[in-house]
Amino acid sequence: LSDDALLPTSEHNFTTAQEALLARGKELTELLDESDINILFKKKYWLDTNITYDRTRQLRDYLINELNIQEVNFEDFAVRITKQFIEPKSDEWLIDFYSRLLDQRSLWAKGGYYGRNAGVLREKPIIRLSDNTHIAPCDRDKKIQVYLPAETKSKYKTVKEVLTQNEKSLKFLTELGLSKPDIFAEIKEFVVPKYRDPDPNIDIEEYFEDFEKLLIAFQKEDSEK
């Protein structure tokens, strides 16, 4: 069993114990393909997902205890996420990933005082920005450092808009703590200071973007700000 390809895989073929990996939960095999587990765990194949603690306990225990096959869960995957792994992924893959995270709250929960026991994903580069770069949801002070897309082009770091157009993906991002940037704060921090210069070097396109922000702000209910 260690050297011959006799163990059934999730792809309906067979592999050796040395190249095999057990998933604690079928969803991992749906999210991570063979190239992914090679990168993350240095293994080639998922074993058949019917091999579980509930269905085939003796076989599972034998594979783990006698053949030393690793069983991984969502947290094992989460702690291994890097920019190099996640940046090449498609937007569709990220939407699927975010949707599945709704059932993995402990991996991204805020935690207690001062962020103690906060989920590992809060400091992992899982958020894709509008320029396709990646960033962690929280900064070093454990504060949210990224926003949902705003009505206009924003100076703040914002999530790529397509990732917010799926209901489950948007639900995850919202429950993670992301919100739209405060347009009044943006005007005060980024727009007004540019025009304090008597001769500001601002092109016409940027000027119209700034003016649009002002118009939107004046139309809001709390426009007394």
N, C-alpha and C positions, 0 to 999 in steps of 0.2 A: 504493500500500500504506500510505502514511502517513495519507492522508486518507479513503480509502474502506474500508468494512467488508468486507474480503476474506480476513482471516486466521481460520482455524478455531479456535473456542474449545472448552473442555472441556464446555460446556453445549450443544454441537452447533448453535451459531449462528456468526455472524461478527462480527469487530471490526476496528478500525483499529490500526495500530502504536502510536499515541499512547495508546490505552486498554488496551493488552495487557501481560501479565506472563507470563514463563516460570517454571515451577516445576522445580527440580532434584530430582525425586522426586515421584511421584504422590500420596504421603500428604499433602503440603501442600495439594493441591487438595481432598482429602477432609476436612481439618480446618478450612480457612479458606474461607468462602464469599465471594461478591462484595462484600458489605458489609464484611467483615473486611479484604479487600485494599484496599478504598477507604480505610478508616481507617488502615491500616498503611503502604501504599505509594502511595496516591493514584492507583490504577489501578482499572479496572472489571471486567476479565475475565482469567481464566486462559486461556492458549492450550492447544490440544489436547495432552494428556499424551503422545501418541505422538511428539511432536517432542522428541527427545532426542539426546544426543551419540552414543549407540550406534546408534540406528535411522536418524536423518536428520541426519547431522553437517553436511552442506553447508547444508541449510535452517536448522538451528539457528545456525550460524556467521553466516549471512547476516542472520538476524533480529537477532542481538546486535550484530554489527560494522557492518552497513549501515543497519539501521533503528533502532538504539540501544534495543532492547527489553531491559529488565533481566531477568536470570535470578536467582532468589532460592532460597536453601536454608533449612534449618531454623534455622541460626544467624542468618541475616538476620532471620527472624521473631522469634527469641528476644530479640535485642537491642532490639527495638521494643516488647516487652510492657510495658504500664503497668497501674496499678490501674484506670484508666478503661476500658481495653480488656477486662480479664479479669473484673472484678466483675459485669457483666451476664450473663456466660455461665452456662449451666445446669450443674447437678451432673453431668449426663450428658456434657456437653461436656468438663468437667474430667477425668472418668474416662477418656474417650477420649484426651485430651491426655496425662495421666500414663502411660497404657498405651503410647502411641507414644514417649514419652521413654525407655523402656527401651532402645530402639535408638539413642539419641542421648546416650550416656554422657558424651561430652566436654563437653556443654553444662551438666552438673550435677556433674561429678566434683569430689572434694575438692581435688585439686591437691597440690603438694609442700609444702615447709616454709613456714610462715606463710601458707598458702593461695595461694601463687604458682601462676599458671596455673589457678586454680580455674574451674569452669564458670560462665558468665555467669548462669545461672538460680539459682545459690545466693543471689544478692542481688536477685532479681526477685520481686515479690509474687505468686507462683504458688500459695501455700498458702491454701486457704479454711478459716477457723476455724469453730468450732461456732456462732458468732454471725453467720456469713456475711460477716465482714470478711476482708480479705486481708493476708498478711504474707509477707515473704521467709523462706526456710528458715533463713538465718544472720543474725546481728546484725553490727554494725560490726567486732567482733573476730573475725569469721568463725566463730563458734561457733553450733551449732544452737540455735534459740530457740523451737522449737515441738515438740509431742509428739503421739504417737498417742493416741486416746481411752483414758481410764483406766476402771477398773471402776466408779468412782463419779464424781460431779460434781467437777471439779478446778479449782483456782485457776490452774493453769498454762494457757498457751495450747495448745489441742488442736485437731487436724484435725477437720473435720466428719465425723461417724461414717460417713455414707453413702459417703464417698470411700474408706473402708477396707474396704468390703464386697465390692469387686471384686478378684479375685485379682491381676490385673496392676497395677492402681492401687496396691494395698497393697504389692506387690513393689517398685514404684518408690519409694514413700515410705520403706520400710524400707532399701532400698539407698542412698537419699539420706542416711540416717543418723538418721532419726527413730525414737524408741522410746517406750514408755509411761513416764510420769513415775514416779520413785521415790516410792512412797507413804510411806516412812519420812521422806524429805526433806520431803515436803509437810506431814506432820504436825508435824515440827519447825519448819518455816518459817512455816506458815500457821495451824495448828490450836492448838498449845500456847500460843503468845503471847496468843491471845484470852482464855484462861482464867486468865491471871496477874492480871487485874483482879478484885478481891474481888466486884465487882458487874457482871459483863460484860453488855452490852446485846446479847443474842443471842436471836433468836426460836426457837421450838420446831422449825421446819423445818430451820433451819441447824444447830441442836444435834444433831438426828437424823442429818444428813449427816456431821457431824464424828464422831459416835459410830460410824457405819457404817464410816468410814475406819479407826478404831481396831480394830474387830472384824476387818476384812479384814487389817490389818497383823499382828494377833496370830495369825491362822490361817496366815500364810505360813511357809515352811520356815526362813527366816532371821529369825524373829521376835525373836531375842535382841537385835536392834537396838533 
